[in-house]
Amino acid sequence: MMPIQTVKTDEDIRKCRRAIQALRPSLTDDIYFEAVKKTLADNRQIIFVEENGEAAAIAVFETGYNLFRGDYIYIDDLSTIPEHRGKGFAGMLVDWILAYAKNENYAQVHLDSGVSEARTDAHRLYLNKRFQVTSLHFVANV
């Protein structure tokens, strides 16, 4: 089994570029590094599985507290480079986060996922990991 690593250095951020951009193509090369630094400074962590010198899959998550959830973990992003899909890397990252949540006494792990045919495999993973569909997410563009 491949080890899960935590982003700690600028080199780690560089290793994660393709996996993050696979999910977030709007993070073009010219803004990528600054955007990742900003998200890490906002109480988030990035974990990844490395293969051949780059991150094959990444997960970005935050910890927090609010009145509705109490102490929680929220998975912002889970992405695998297309040529590495189907190898179980995303499942490994989710399992790591679930274990981390249990060890650190977080009662729940949350995530949102877009709804389209392209997301079917992701939804299958979440359901297999025993996530439940509990709400709709609404957004107002202003």
C-alpha positions in Angstrom: 0.0 0.0 0.0 1.3 3.5 -0.9 1.7 5.9 2.0 -0.5 8.9 2.4 1.5 12.1 2.5 0.6 15.6 3.8 1.5 18.7 1.9 4.2 20.5 3.9 6.6 22.1 1.4 6.5 24.1 -1.8 7.7 21.0 -3.6 4.7 19.1 -2.3 2.4 21.8 -3.7 4.1 21.4 -7.1 3.7 17.6 -7.0 -0.1 18.1 -6.5 -0.6 20.5 -9.4 -2.0 18.1 -12.0 -4.3 16.3 -9.6 -5.7 19.6 -8.3 -6.1 21.0 -11.8 -7.9 17.9 -13.0 -10.8 18.9 -10.7 -10.2 22.6 -10.7 -9.1 23.6 -14.2 -9.8 27.3 -13.4 -6.7 27.2 -11.2 -4.4 27.9 -14.1 -0.6 27.7 -13.7 -0.3 31.5 -13.2 -2.6 31.5 -10.1 -2.2 27.9 -8.9 0.6 28.3 -6.3 -0.9 31.4 -4.7 -4.4 29.8 -4.5 -3.1 26.6 -2.8 -1.1 28.7 -0.3 -4.2 30.7 0.4 -6.3 27.6 1.0 -3.7 26.0 3.3 -3.6 29.2 5.3 -7.4 29.0 5.8 -7.3 25.9 8.1 -7.1 23.3 5.4 -4.8 20.4 4.7 -3.9 18.6 1.5 -3.0 14.9 1.5 -1.9 12.9 -1.5 -0.7 9.6 -2.9 2.5 10.0 -4.9 3.4 7.9 -7.9 6.4 8.6 -10.1 7.3 11.8 -8.5 3.8 13.5 -8.6 0.6 13.3 -6.7 -1.6 10.7 -8.4 -4.6 11.7 -6.2 -5.2 14.5 -3.7 -7.7 15.4 -1.0 -8.2 18.9 0.5 -10.1 19.0 3.8 -10.7 21.4 6.6 -11.6 21.1 10.2 -13.9 23.4 12.1 -16.8 23.9 14.4 -20.2 25.4 13.7 -23.6 25.4 15.5 -25.2 22.9 13.1 -22.4 20.3 12.9 -20.4 20.8 16.0 -16.8 19.7 15.4 -16.5 18.5 11.8 -14.3 17.7 8.9 -15.3 18.9 5.4 -13.7 17.5 2.3 -13.4 20.3 -0.2 -11.7 18.4 -3.0 -11.0 14.8 -3.9 -9.3 14.3 -7.3 -7.3 11.7 -9.2 -5.3 12.3 -12.3 -7.2 10.6 -15.1 -4.5 8.0 -15.9 -4.5 6.9 -12.2 -8.3 6.5 -11.8 -9.5 3.0 -10.9 -6.4 2.2 -8.8 -8.1 2.9 -5.4 -6.2 6.0 -4.6 -9.3 8.2 -3.9 -10.7 5.5 -1.6 -7.4 5.4 0.3 -7.5 9.1 0.8 -11.1 9.0 2.1 -10.3 6.1 4.4 -7.3 8.2 5.8 -9.6 11.1 6.5 -12.2 8.9 8.1 -9.6 7.4 10.4 -8.2 10.8 11.2 -11.7 12.0 12.1 -12.2 9.1 14.4 -8.7 9.5 16.0 -9.3 13.2 16.6 -12.8 12.8 17.9 -14.7 14.4 15.0 -18.2 12.9 14.8 -18.8 13.6 11.2 -17.1 14.0 7.8 -19.0 16.1 5.2 -18.6 16.7 1.5 -20.6 18.1 -1.4 -20.4 16.6 -4.9 -21.7 18.0 -8.2 -24.5 16.1 -9.9 -23.8 14.9 -13.4 -23.1 11.7 -15.2 -19.4 12.4 -15.0 -19.7 12.2 -11.2 -21.2 8.7 -11.1 -18.0 7.0 -10.0 -17.3 9.6 -7.3 -20.9 9.1 -6.0 -20.4 5.3 -6.0 -17.2 5.8 -3.9 -18.9 8.0 -1.4 -21.9 5.6 -1.0 -19.5 2.6 -0.7 -17.7 4.5 2.1 -21.1 4.9 3.9 -21.6 8.6 3.3 -25.3 9.5 3.2 -27.1 12.0 1.1 -28.5 14.4 3.7 -29.3 17.7 2.0 -29.4 19.8 -1.1 -26.8 22.6 -1.4 -28.0 25.9 -2.7 -25.9 28.8 -4.1 -26.9 32.4 -5.0 -24.5 34.1 -7.4 -24.4 37.8 -6.5 
